[in-house]
């Protein structure tokens, strides 16, 4: 357990004061826009609250607000500067302090259940807050909501709190709330210790919440080790102090923390009547069912009107875990005071809403005459209350202090009703008389009529037509054998493709059919079984990531000799050819690849217009004249455009048949991944590298060709048999990636436009209980994004209380077992991502976009890369060099028109490739290194 720092300042004398340490800011969802620090301080003085939590310190804008307005006061506490708007003298001089606090919502999976727990985190200084926020920002989005939602285990959040500051502490929030709490019936645990696992010893206080009070918690002996605190969870300034904790301690963060830990600081709590909480009793709001726990158990937990599960409230959950009788009170238990807010009391007397102008005017007069609201409710002599507020108010406060109230319990998201007067006790006349006519009393929300509930259900949807890929072919199942051979773990058609003899081979591989697995096993099989030398093999794919995956899989199949297989992208292959033949291509040995800034400058100089116009031209084709001028400018600067890494080798090999023949001899075996995505230049390069009867193995699926906007042409895939005589064609149709409904839906969707005659796709596994595919006809991209948010909301059983209370999701459905980490949102093109991510962020859903954006395209990266290229004298690790370069750039004044010097070629660049050398490409230059090769006699590595 981490040690607690003892402040060096002299300890302040203990005092008794009211603390409300769970509130929110204007940046929390469904909260008042008036929640700023000056307004909070103003209301705290008026209420009589001395210590207030800041709330929401993880939100970037609120954190800036805290830094701007808070001034350090006592150790770990802050005061407001300036003081704010004026108040009556009776409350204006009261001191208000702030403690740094935040509520964190965590939704995660543990023990095969989705857990949704809210936590209160307290830290002693802004530096600790900044460390805490930095850690959470790497996990999820902390800027979307003042109470961020994170896919983080409760135990791990506690660990981050303690790592951010050993003086920080965490309090489980409203521990009984059904959906979002440590002991909640829907998604919590049966004990606080279970929630925080091995770090549970650091928890010393729990928040009881609005729907329970200490008397209810005293019945659960496992809570004896924790201090029971109360807070308002205020979503508006007027709600401050509706629940609060009375502390007796020095006004000092560390003294309060330590006093809560050992119990010496906890003097008592101010409580809602728990029946007023909106999750106190069991029930179903839509049907008007409000039951006590015993009646719920008799009915088996089902609503008698609609048959759905009832929302089990806090009282029922307490009774489930209670091991003591009702009425049990521990020795030396802190005082408990139940209150109704003063505006509610006046509203009941006046027969108007608690937020009306009539109530506000009377409140102002009372505070000016008697002092803070909480003092009026608790301590002010009744005769003074009567003199200042009238006979009715004096009677009401007297009844409140004696606990003489009428209670209608809240249930299923509906607040309860607490009345001080019976309906026949009040009358509105010119005189302030008692006990005459019924007042206007707030009524519970009206339940829908039985007639509406009894409407016949909608007709069932029509039965879908059978899937076009049925019947399945079970003969493929069981074809695999368990063995040690290279092909033993392939299915029948994969084995045919991998073991085919030499010559042209086209593998039509449907989605999820093991395309990369088949390709790598074919290369390994040729090398291990058919006397093909690894250095004779060239494998080409489209991205560096895909190339790295090929290398890793080959290494797992072939071991060290896999390094002899040349693996790269089309661009890195072209770059290697140009490096070896720079003079023949009209290039210097040290030519560089033009970056975006270089390309824009060259286009401007070539007559491409302004810089903005040049940037627009980069994404499309150039006319012949402009392209020729652009190329000349690049050559003058010793640069090559990225696209020219393919077009220049095509021109070079096309003009020199002998050179083309040398490369054909170097790589007599060529393998191309994603063949449907080749463009005209790449196709031309392949035709030059592989003769008509050569050993070309192309794999792909024409129905997955989507890159025509980049110049890819699927017709090259379709004409493979014409380009390469006697080509074999093998089709892979067994899908290992998706469940049967997904496979069936995919085949139905692609059937009308398929480019593969007789298109079929068979699921590897049949699951009779697999969830069917749904289709949502979205009216717009925004509607589609909102549908995604609603679906996620339902899958996790509600993102917040607002999801449940608003009816956005069915609160009575069986709780799901999904957490955020179980959910993925797939989209076809990156253009769709922005509106989806924006909708998820606005909903508070922690989302990570798997981006393919290049690091070099991010702000500042290009400048650092250029500086690293030209700088001298930099030593140390890459991270240290980048950090130093960034500092140099930050301190250097800008020089307009500065032109950097000339780069010398890297020493690792090679002018030729020795046959048998292992060659890989990283997209910037060729890198050669000697590696073990196989001899033709034994096919074993040389020692």
Protein Blocks (a to p, Z undefined) as FASTA:
>chain_A
ZZddddfbdcdddddddddfbdcdfkbghiafklcfklmmmmmmmnopabdceehklpmk
lmmmmmmmpccfdehiacdddebjcddfklmmpccdddddddddddddeehiacdddddd
ddfbfklmmmmmmmmmmmmccklpmbdcddddfklmmmmmmmmpmkbccddehklbmklc
fklfklmcfbfklmnmmmlmmpcbdcebjmbcfklmmmpmklmmpccdddekiabfklgo
kaccdddddddfklmmmmmmnopmmnbdcdddfklpcklbgcdfknopacdfklmmmnno
pafklopacdddfklmmmmmpcbdehiacehiacddddddfklmmmmmnopafkbmklmm
mmmmmmmmnopfklmmmmmcfklmmmmnojklmmmmmmmmnopacddddeehiacdddfb
dfklpccdfbdcehkbccddddddddddfklmmpccddddddddddfkbccdfklgopac
cdfbfklmpcfklmmmmmpcedjddddddehilpmmmmmmmmmmmmmmnopafklpccdd
fbfklmmmmmmmmmmmnommlmmpccddfklmmmmmmmmmmmmnopafkbccddfklmmm
mmmmnonapfklmmmmmmmccdfklmmmmmmmmmmnopacfklmmmmmmmmmmmmmmlmm
mmmmmmmcccdehkllpcfklmmmmmmmpcfklccdddddfklccklmnopafklmmmmm
mmpghiacdddfbdfkbcfklmmmmmmmmmmmccbehiacddfbdcfkbccddddddfbf
klmmmmmmmmmmmmnopabfklmmnomacfkbccdfbdfklpccddfbfklmmmmmmmmm
mnopacddddfbdfklpghklmmmmmmmmpghiacjfklmmmmmmmmmmmpccdehiacd
dddddfkbcfbdcehiacddehlaccddddddddfklopacZZ
